[in-house]
């Protein structure tokens, strides 16, 4: 029997308030509290609240990004298995565009 296939999901470090839509970014922090940049959401002080609407931390939900591919296949390849579908599309078409211009530049050689 096969195990169910699970897509890989990555935490982006951004948490959004379900009440007002304010986004706490771990990279930026919160200058109003003051929360230093790089502090994980789980380590915020217990009295920290949404700066916009005053909602508690329980009203925030993690913004996760789904990676194209299955979770058990993420360790294979040259690192492209951990890219999102948008990043893979950009990588593929960007490479094709570079190759096109490289071959086109051959016409300008003497």
N, C-alpha and C positions, 0 to 999 in steps of 0.2 A: 504494500500500500504506500502511495506517495504522500509525503507531507504536504500540507497546503503551502502554496507559494506566497511569500511575503515580500512586498516591495520595501526597499531600504528607505528609512525616514531619518532625516538629520535635523537636529535642533538648530535654528538660525541665531539664537541668542536674543531674539526679539519677542517681547511679550506684549500683547495688546489687551487693553481694558475693554471688557465686554459691555461696559456701561456707556462709555463716551468715545472709545476708539483711540485713546492715547496709546502711543507705542513706547515702551521702555526698551532701550537698546543697551545691552551689556557693554558694548564697546564704547558708547558715549557716556553712560551713567546718567545722573540727574543733578544738574548744577543747583537747582533750587533747594534740595534737601540739606546738605550737599552729599551726593553719592559719587565716589571717584570712578573714573572710567575703568572698565575691566572687572567690576564687581558682579558676580553671578546673581541672578534674580533670587535664587534660593537663599542667599546670604544677606539679603536686604534686612534692615532692622524691622522688628515686629511692628513698630509704630509708623512705618512708611506707608503712605497712601498715595493714590493717584493724584498728581499735581493739578489735574484739570477738574475732576469731579469729586475727589475725596474718597473714592472706593478703596476697599482694602485689597490686599494682595490676592485674596481668593477669587476676586473678580477678573483676574488676568489669566489669559490663556496663551500658551506657547505657540508661536508661529513656526511650524515645521515645514520642511521642504522635502518632497518626495524625489528620491534619486531614481533615474531611469535604470531599471534592472532589479534583480532579486537580491535580497539581503545576503544570501549565502554565496553569491558570486562576486561580492565587492572586493575580495582580496586578489582576484585574478587580473591579468592584463598589465598595462603600463600606467595605470592610474586613471585611465579614462572611464573606468567603471564607477567611479565616485562622482562623476560629473552629472549635472542635471540634464534634462532633455534639451533645454535651451542652450546650455554650454556645449553639448555635443553637436547640435545643429550649427552653431557658430564655428566650432572647430572644423567640421567637415566642409562647409561651404567656404570658410576662410581659406582652408588649405587648397581647395579647388581653384579659388580665385588667384591665389599666389602662384599655383602651377600654371594657370592660364597665362598670366602676365610673364612668367618666366619663359614659357615657350614662345610667346609673342615677341619677347625681346630678342629672340634668335634671328628674327627677320631684319633687325637693325644692325646686326654685326656685318662687318665688311668681309 
